[in-house]
Amino acid sequence: MQTHRRATLSVAIITLNEEANLPRTLASIAWADEIVIVDSGSTDTTRAIGQSHGARVVTEPWRGFAAQKNFALSLCTSDWVLSLDADESVSPELAASIQKTIASSPLHTGYALPRRNLFLGRWIRHGGYYPDTKLRLFPRGQANFQETPVHETATFAGNIQTLDGDLLHDAYPTLTSYLNHMQRYSTLGARIAVARGRTGRGLVSFLDGVLLNPLVTFLYNYILRAGFLDGREGLLLHLYHSAYVSWKYAKAWESSRRKIP
């Protein structure tokens, strides 16, 4: 009598000094068949934490967000792969949904996960921040991340469906951590803007980038998309996100200005 083999799941995570987040993440996926952590040189206890949870920890010099994640995917050996960031954890409802799905789904379907973003500990429900679905679960070898400087996204050629349950994203527990992230991301975003010709050399394009675009972004997300319903945290999030947009185009202008003869 032939028995049906149980489908297996690998979880791929990239890390750098994630000792504050990793225990929460690993505890939420303790049921996975394999956990692969690609660490780019942590100086804290990240690697030890991973090993203590039974993860396979591989040290790899930083390649960039997409390339690093693709390398982690290449190390996975299970039928299915779940790609997580170190500051994300799987809710019990999502864990049950994933386990049920991989037990019965064909190996040509990818799954997007609703993501619940937390800012200063508050679930941001409005302003375009929820459900923030991300393609993260797919058959091994059938998806990869696009090579962009930041905000890398997974691509999958087959059918994509959305699972029940939330992926919990505790990205910004403090204002300092948020502002530091936006500082780095605005630099990367400026490179993209320059590559697309958004240099702000003309007065109109300069004002559009550093003043008008941030203002419209704030009004659209905070007012029209009801970001104000998320209280003080919502106000701070949308205000400083708009500042990030201004920084991005200001840095693009500054970079282009240096190159002007």
Rosetta blueprint (number, residue, H / E / L):
1 M L
2 Q L
3 T L
4 H L
5 R L
6 R L
7 A L
8 T L
9 L E
10 S E
11 V E
12 A E
13 I E
14 I E
15 T E
16 L L
17 N L
18 E L
19 E L
20 A L
21 N L
22 L H
23 P H
24 R H
25 T H
26 L H
27 A H
28 S H
29 I L
30 A L
31 W L
32 A L
33 D L
34 E E
35 I E
36 V E
37 I E
38 V E
39 D E
40 S L
41 G L
42 S L
43 T L
44 D L
45 T L
46 T H
47 R H
48 A H
49 I H
50 G H
51 Q H
52 S H
53 H L
54 G L
55 A L
56 R E
57 V E
58 V E
59 T E
60 E L
61 P L
62 W L
63 R L
64 G L
65 F H
66 A H
67 A H
68 Q H
69 K H
70 N H
71 F H
72 A H
73 L H
74 S H
75 L L
76 C L
77 T L
78 S L
79 D L
80 W E
81 V E
82 L E
83 S E
84 L E
85 D E
86 A L
87 D L
88 E E
89 S E
90 V E
91 S L
92 P H
93 E H
94 L H
95 A H
96 A H
97 S H
98 I H
99 Q H
100 K H
101 T H
102 I H
103 A H
104 S H
105 S L
106 P L
107 L L
108 H L
109 T E
110 G E
111 Y E
112 A E
113 L E
114 P L
115 R E
116 R E
117 N E
118 L E
119 F E
120 L L
121 G L
122 R E
123 W E
124 I L
125 R L
126 H L
127 G L
128 G L
129 Y L
130 Y L
131 P L
132 D L
133 T L
134 K E
135 L E
136 R E
137 L E
138 F E
139 P E
140 R L
141 G L
142 Q L
143 A E
144 N E
145 F E
146 Q L
147 E L
148 T L
149 P L
150 V L
151 H L
152 E L
153 T L
154 A E
155 T E
156 F E
157 A L
158 G L
159 N E
160 I E
161 Q E
162 T E
163 L L
164 D L
165 G L
166 D L
167 L E
168 L E
169 H E
170 D E
171 A E
172 Y E
173 P L
174 T L
175 L H
176 T H
177 S H
178 Y H
179 L H
180 N H
181 H H
182 M H
183 Q H
184 R H
185 Y H
186 S H
187 T H
188 L H
189 G H
190 A H
191 R H
192 I H
193 A H
194 V H
195 A H
196 R L
197 G L
198 R L
199 T L
200 G L
201 R L
202 G L
203 L H
204 V H
205 S H
206 F H
207 L H
208 D H
209 G H
210 V H
211 L H
212 L H
213 N H
214 P H
215 L H
216 V H
217 T H
218 F H
219 L H
220 Y H
221 N H
222 Y H
223 I H
224 L H
225 R L
226 A L
227 G H
228 F H
229 L H
230 D H
231 G H
232 R H
233 E H
234 G H
235 L H
236 L H
237 L H
238 H H
239 L H
240 Y H
241 H H
242 S H
243 A H
244 Y H
245 V H
246 S H
247 W H
248 K H
249 Y H
250 A H
251 K H
252 A H
253 W H
254 E H
255 S H
256 S H
257 R H
258 R H
259 K H
260 I L
261 P L
